[in-house]
Amino acid sequence: MSGQASLDLSAIRQEYIQELLDERHVASNPLDQFRAWFDEAVKADLPMVNAMTLATTSQDGEPSARVVLLKEVDHGFVFYTDYASRKGRELDATGRAALVVYWIELQRQVRIEARVEKTSAEESDEYYATRPLGSRIACGASTQSEVVRDRETLERRFAEAERRCGGAPSRPATWGGYRLIPHAVEFWQGRPNRLHDRLLYRKTAEGQWEIVRLAP
């Protein structure tokens, strides 16, 4: 042991006493089941209800994770970012990613494993146009994930981008959406005595969804 003080978290406990998750009463498609849970999270007025952790890996297997915001659920899970960022480079290199959505107040978690594709330019343009002006300007001012000298440098770039665009910035070619198309989705519901409910939807060789229960 080093001389550094240890942070002992062993006494922290959480009891899970809310809902159950029964395979007889869930949707046959995980995207429909996700929408149902998401609607319940919205009705519960949870903060940052669309926040999710995105995990990627580099080509040599180095993992990284960060929180992004879910913007659409169609036949996949859509978010937007800088294609030249670290996550963008890793998504383009491997074509694979994982997501975790955690609604602690409902004692629910969703884990998603997926292949990744970019949204169309039209989809990216459409979403970009809905963003606040400052956010759109920042897309052209920031080289995401690259080293920047200091805060003043970043603010100067923003001011320069604001002057250039004249209040009507265009979507940079390096900024747009990704759609994660799942092949495995696990729904986790906290239960008493740590006997949690875990239902895994997984794609069969025939392209259908099967539901299996996992031990907690």
Buried (B, 14 or more C-beta within 10 A) or exposed (E): EEEEEEEEEEEEEEEBEEBEBEEEEBBEBBBEBBEEBBEBBEEEEBEEBBBBBBBBBEEEEEEEBEEBEBBBBEEBBBBBBBBBBBBBBBBEEBEBBBBBBBBEEBBBBBBBBBBBBBBEEEBBEEBBEEBEEEEBBBBBBBBBBEEEEEEEEBEEBBEEBBEEBEEEBEBBEBBBBBBBBBBBBBBBBBBEEEEBBBBBBBBEEEEEBEBEEEEB
